[in-house]
Amino acid sequence: MADVVRAALVQATWTGDTESMIAKHEEYARAAAAQGAKVIGFQEVFNAPYFCQVQEPEHYRWAEPVPDGPTVRRMQDLARETGMVIVVPVFEIEQSGFYYNTAAVVDADGTFLGAYRKHHIPQVKGFWEKYYFKPGNLGWPVFDTAVGKVGVYICYDRHFPEGWRQLGLNGAQLVYNPSATSRGLSAYLWQLEQPAAAVANEYFIAAINRVGVEEYGDNDFYGTSYFVDPRGQFVGEVASDSKEELVVRDLDFGLIEEVRQQWAFYRDRRPDAYQGLVQP
């Protein structure tokens, strides 16, 4: 397995319907593969609008099974076609009444490796997610993919350091953080929290945000997606704050071991002293 992994992410505007939204991401994935990318991730609930700006039962229509729904199956075909690992965030229905904010992980040969379900569910103006989603119950999986060990942490999760740490303890080398976050709410945190998490846990993070204003509210999604390395430094430029963009970067996984030997944060952890952190 190569130390240098060419990775991609997509920040996109909502097209108005699922079919064209998926087709657009398929074309971006093909473009990334043509540039040599071996792994790609999409934004939160990538095949739908960010419907959580409102609380209306009509939006349960966006939900589908994982992995047996049409979107994940289509992404499995795309993975086989392009030879890329794909992180696929969707609105999942497990059974009647059981809905999750989920990201499926598909290996480069099209194999469904598993899923992550968002743990932390916000319920504030413009982000009424508790209306739709149950809290995640699949733990903090790290998937052994063709490019290395890949984890997922979704949007609001990023404000909680515990999950970042568990992904590191589970062996993550790259964590995709698909998001839908709006200008003015927490924009100043966007280029602070994920670099800090990359440093604290000594792995790469792909931070992905939507772009634009959509039909169900006035949230202004500000893009500025990026890759950040284990030293907290951006890998290349941060993406546009107003236009959709495909970002492709080379990630030197050899830096992970170098930083872990130099800074030794995992060595100096004190789990014996942390019991109070998990008291309700």
Buried (B, 14 or more C-beta within 10 A) or exposed (E): EEEEBBBBBBBBBBBEEBEEBBEBBBEBBBBBBEEEBBBBBBBBBBBBBBBBBBEEEEBBEBBBBBBEBBBBBBBBEBBBEBEBBBBBBBBBBBEEEEBBBBBBBBBBEBBBBBBBBBBBBBEEEBBBBBBBBBEBEEEBBBBEBBBBBBBBBBBBBBEBBBBBBBBBBBBBBBBBBBBBBBBEBBBEEBBEBBBBBBBBBBBBBBBBBBBBBBEBBEBBBBBBBBBBBBBBEBBEEBBBBBEBBBBBBEBBBEBBEEBBEEBEBEEEEEEEEEEEEEEE
